Amino acid sequence: MNPNKRPISVTIVACVYLLVGAAGFIFHFRQSLVSPRDGALIELTQVIAFACGAFLLRGANWARWLALAWMVFHVVISFPQLQKFAVHAVICVAIAWILFRPEAGRYFRRVRIEPA
């Protein structure tokens, strides 16, 4: 595989993060008006998800770690509800597998040449 070519699996995960971040921000916006402190924290998590998606597409290595941390956070906060916990855990494992496979690792470690 060409290390400069983004694996399709990384593109899909990045697009899901973009979608979840944007849709979550819009969906939870009303809550941020009702409960500003809680709403602001929820909106922050959505902005982080969107940023993960955007920077995954750009090949930023830190973004895959942040994307995994974001998903682990969701696993932890869903713990009291066993069904949500299980779903989030399975998604977390899938994301980790996709973002940390050797093919993805080569993409995130590639040498970038900035335009002049």
Number of C-alpha atoms within 10 A of each C-alpha: 9 10 15 14 13 19 19 11 14 22 16 14 21 26 18 16 23 24 16 17 23 17 14 18 21 13 11 15 16 12 16 16 12 10 10 14 12 13 18 16 12 18 23 14 18 24 19 19 26 25 20 28 26 18 17 27 20 15 21 16 17 12 23 26 16 16 26 18 14 17 19 18 14 17 19 12 12 17 14 9 9 10 11 15 17 14 12 21 19 13 15 21 14 12 18 18 12 20 26 16 10 11 18 22 17 18 22 24 13 15 10 9 6 5 4 3
